[in-house]
Amino acid sequence: MVGLPYDFLLNPLGAVRSTFEKAISSGSNPACFDGKDWGALDPFRHFLFDQNGLSKVLFGHVPILNASSARWVQPNTLVRFRGMIQDMLGNEFYVGAYKDGSTWKTTKFTDSSQCPMGFSPDMRIWERRLLYCVPVPGQNYWTESSQLGDTNQNVEGTSENREKRHRVDANDIDHMDLLAPSNELQGSSSAKKMKDEQLSPGLQSQNIFTAATSSLSTVSNAERDFLPCLVKIYDTVESELKLNDVFEFIGVITLGTEPKVDKNEDDEFSNGLSEDLSVQFPPDTVPRLHCVIHRKLAVHDFLQTCHVFEPQTHQIREIRTALLNHLTVVLGNDGVAANFLLLHLLSKVHARVDSLAVGKLSLNLTGFNKESMSIFGNQLRLTVKSLLPFTEYVPLTVEYLNTASLAPKKDYETNRLVPGVLQLAEGSHLMIDETQLQTGTLSSVGVENARLLKSLMELQKVEYDFKYYKMDMTTDVQLLILSEGKSNILPADLVVPFQPSAVGSSAITDMVALEAWRWYLCNVRSLPHSIESEMQQVVENDLVAAKQADRSLASQDLSRLLTIGRLISASYGETCLSLEHWQIAKEIERLRKERLT
């Protein structure tokens, strides 16, 4: 077997330089590159996607960059980073190619150049985009195991692993509270398969601790779990990367290695924005990743089973039944509330008509007080966290509304977009607890925050404040409100009085079932949907009859019933509305309205 011509993992820049030299020797002129790919990416694509396969390579060799691995990854090696684009910092000019004597050299995918200072005709000024990326807001702890397995496990210096496993934060507690201990699971074939997939990252012990070790060791545990990344993008169409999109970036890591800028030297091209970046994003705590390959991620990419679990329609029905039974137990045997909760968790914006977000289904469960919130509310929160990859929780109070920064705002002094609570990735779930909301006076900030929340719920839009103007950014966030009475701040699509009759355990002992539920919620919600002509006539007749029976029904009420019907079909794994599912939709809506009277 012929070995790889380059060490892509430990010396990716060697592969870049080699392909550059090959391109130059073949007669190519660096002026023609203009920063574009001269063939350097093809060997990486072959290595990552063709030679060993993406799943095998990524789950076995390329380490994922996070707050834990940042303490041992080596600079100038190949890593991958998963995160949300929180800010777009513009473009940076740099000396991408220069002549050293009679030899052309490149500094592409590096922070600095070794070229002579000052401008020369034998220099080529290229351009790259700068993205400030962060771990996906609300990303739950269990999703980390889907990112290459545990990339620390076979690396010397395993005390870092033990520290990570022994460190318990809020997310760990939430996850462990929900999972009941089960010795049977540890010996199951599913558990064994998960263990077998956690392969060695291929990076061994020598010099694995970088200069960032000392700086990161001084921060708190909460800060340790959060690692932003400055991603430098090459050769990419601008429209491919958008604010709040979630991406996986594979590239060359530089951490704590950016040189200081000598202000006395006139080297504006080679340094570009590095001086400002070093002040705002210290390189010893905010690593730079020079992206070679990137791909946009969806919610299902954060599941362990996304690549192996493809049940048939009858299995989807079984998964639905099991999940609905579990949600019913969590909600105190309230079957009506459980049915609507399931539909809510399957909802997503699948179209936009004018200002309407078609497909959303926000839910307001009423009848909660402090006592029931401490029991059922906490169980529900833990359950949602265990089922969905990205979840956020907001305990709404007058003080919170008056002080919180919900919308992102542009700071022109630092030229940064200051993030807000509502800057969330598509597919996020937001639970709002109104049981702590008491009588009080809202300030102008509180009134504005209430308006922002209402706009998110009704239009699935968040207004970003750019000081001189405001811009609506579309989103797709599931909103669940828990309140004592109907929420006056957040008018949800569905108001369902919560009527529990028992207190059951929400612990999940079957990990196989849990993974199936996660797959179900993430994938079934994306099924296409249609209505046959015959069924369309039935629906139209029923909607006309409903309007004649109740003149108070508005267009949004009829639209909501159609959404419920579509979601019920999807919940059974069906892509076409059937008469049976339409009847179910009308029946559960009837039961809901009975509770409102």
Secondary structure, DSSP 8 states (H G I E B T S, - for coil): ----SS-TTT-HHHHHHHHHHHHHHTT--HHHHTTS-SSSHHHHHIIIIIITTHHHHHHHTS-B-STTGGGT--TTSEEEEEEEEEEEEEEEEEEEEEEETTEEEE-TTSSS--S-SS--TTEEEEEEEEEEEES-TTB-GGGGGGSSS-TTTTSS-THHHHHHHH---HHHHHHHHHB---HHHHTSHHHHHHHHT----S--STT---THHHHHTTS-HHHHT---EEEEE-S--GGG--TT-EEEEEEEEE-S------TTS--HHHHTTHHHHHHHS-TTTS-EEEEEEEEE--GGGGSTTTTT----HHHHHHHHHHHHHHHHHHTTT-HHHHHHHHHHHH----EEETTEEET---EEEE---HHHIIIIIHHHHHHHHHH-SBEEEEE--HHHHHH---S-EEETTTTEEE--TT---TTEEEEEE-TT--S----HHHHHHHHHHHHHHHHSEEEEE-SS-EEEEE--EEEEEE-SS--SSS--SEEEE----------B--HHHHHHHHHHHHHGGG---B--HHHHHHHHHHHHHHHHH-TT--HHHHHHHHHHHHHHHHHTT-SB--HHHHHHHHHHHHHHHHHH-
